């Protein structure tokens, strides 16, 4: 019996440590001081197969923009927002604007696109639909004031499996040659 216990103990330690191996990717998108490289999109992976992505914004009148953010949550997952704020900040600095939720919808990724209910309030908890392997939550954000030449979009930390996790800060800048704002690295 003692031999079985000695053999089972390392196996038990190995199994209990499996969930603790999550290491966040780079938390700040910009990797250079001038952030000159255009990026079409950026995905940040979280534990339990959850991810959040940001895409190139749509530049609208007088230097304002609309942003797309997509959360993917696999079946059985659960994501809770710490806050429901989407802040536009100076690079690693103070808040200069609060992005407004223009639309929000969810759908299973294996379902064909159909009419979906669009709401303007973000729920505090994202629960996947039972009929899909992965559910997407697509959030369209807008800022109607003039934005600076470079800024950050700061998303809320999330709680997954009762642990708080930071989410990547997405960096944007004005690209004069494209006459548009874009994600940059």
Helices and strands as residue ranges (DSSP letters): H 2-16, G 18-20, E 38-39, E 41-45, G 47-49, E 51-55, E 58-59, G 61-63, E 65-74, E 78-81, E 87-89, E 95-98, E 100-108, E 125-127, E 134-143, E 150-154, E 158-160, E 163-165, E 170-175, E 180-184
